Amino acid sequence: MEYTSEKLQDQNLMYKITTINNGEEITFNVVCAKDESELDGLVAYHLDFINNPQPIIPQEPVPPTAAELMAELQALTAKIEALGG
């Protein structure tokens, strides 16, 4: 994997990365935790994330609790009674 890195001015461990991915030049920033030796792993991780995105699985809606249903029922009952029903 070939890339160029440029330490960003006034940033302690932040680097601008430029590389070719799928025939296109891309640029992104990475932040190292310790030092520049982490760049290879960070670049590989970022490219893998771009090329193999994880599917977004929608979460199932949380059903209302019994207490929430009872409160809604009581509110509707009060509205009906207010209408003269």
N, C-alpha and C positions, 0 to 999 in steps of 0.2 A: 504494500500500500504506500503510495507516494503522496505527500502533501507538503505544503509549506506552512510554517507557523510564524506568527509575528506577535511578540509580547506587546500588549496594549499599554500605552503610556498611562502612567498614574494608576495602574492596576497591578496589584501584587502578583497574582498567579493566573491572570486571564490572558488567553491567547486567541488571536484571530487565525482560523484555519482555512486554507484554500486547497481544494482538491478536485479531482475529476470523479464524478459519480454517474454511472450509466451514460457516459459520453458528454456530460454537461459539467461545466465548472460550477462548483458551489462554494459558498463561504459561510462559515458559522463560527461562533465563539465557544470556547470551553474554559472551564475554571478548574485548575488543579487543586488538590487538597494539600499536597506536600511540595512537589517540585515538578520540573519539566519532564522528568522521566515518566510521568503518567500520561503524557500526550498520546502515545500510540494506542493505549487502551481506551482512552476517551474518544479518540477519532473513530476507532473500530466500533465502539458502542453506538456512537451517533449515526454512523453509516448503516449499521444493522437496524437501528430504530427506523431510519428513513426507508430502507429497502424491504423491511419485514415488519410493517406496523401490526400491532396486536389489534384484533377486532374489539370493537366496543360493544359490550353485551349490555343491553338495557336491563336495569334492575326491575324486578317485579314490584308493582305498587304495594305498599304496606296496607293491608286491610284495616279498616277502623276498629278500634277497640269497642268492647261492649259499652263502656261508659260514654264514649263518643257517640255511638249510635243512640243510646238512651237520651243523651242531651239533645241530639238532633230531633228525635221523636217528640220530646217534651216541647221543644221550640215550635215544631209544626202543629202540635196539639193546641198550644197556646194561641197560635195564629188562627187556627180554625175556630176556636172558641170565641176569639175576638170578633170574628166575622159573623157570629151568631149561629154557628153550626153546632 
